[in-house]
Amino acid sequence: MAKVNKVIVDEKGNLQVEFSCYDGNECRVEEERFRRELAELGLAVKVDSFKPKSPQQIEAERKTQQQRPVRRKVET
């Protein structure tokens, strides 16, 4: 199952990031990796909140993901 990172940037430059289809602590590991990559670009990120998803939410995401066609961004 594909893991999905959804990032929304508001007009003030605040990020809202959602990591979908990760098991257990994988989500936290991915979040830390993402922050390191942003830091390498010179962006400092402060985490205001972190809300782990329940196993039921993760399972529902996986079922929804299975029903959707896979889309990938292609560089042109």
N, C-alpha and C positions, 0 to 999 in steps of 0.2 A: 504494500500500500504506500502510495506516495505521501511524503511528509510535505506540509505546506506552511510557508511563513508568509503571513499577510501583514504588510506594513502600510500604515496610513500616516501621512505627515500633514499636520494642520497648518493654518496660516501663520502661526507663531513659531513654527519649526518643531513642535512637539511630536513625538512619535507614539503611535499606538501599534503594538506588535502582537499578533496572535500566531502561536505555533500550534498547528493542527496535526493530529495523527501520531503523536509521540507517546511512547510508553514511559511510565514512571518518571525517573529523574532525567531521561533523555531531553525533555523540554528545557530544563534548567541548564544542562550542558550546552544545548544549542543556543540558548539566550546568551550565555557567557561568550560563546564563540562569536556570535553576532556583534556583541559589544566590543570585543577585541578588534574585529575587522573595522568597525566604525572608528575606533581609537587610532588605528593605523592610518585612517584618512584624516585624522585631526579632529574628530568629533567626540566630545566627552558626553557620555550618556549617564544620567542619574535615574535609577529605577524608583518610580513613585509607588508602584504597587505591583504585586505578582500574585496572580490568582490561579492556582493549579486547577485543572479540570478533573472532574470525577471520572472514574472508570466508565460510567454510563455515558457521559458526554463524549469521551474518546471513542467509544464503540459506535455511537450515533454518527460521529464524523466519518468514521471508516465506512459505514454503510452508505452514507451520502456520497462519499468519494468514489465508491464502487459504481454508483449509478451515473456519475458524470463522465463525459469523455475527457481524456487526458489532453490538457492544453499546455504547450510549452512556448515560451517567448523565443523567437528566432531573430538573431541579429542580422540586419540587412546592410 
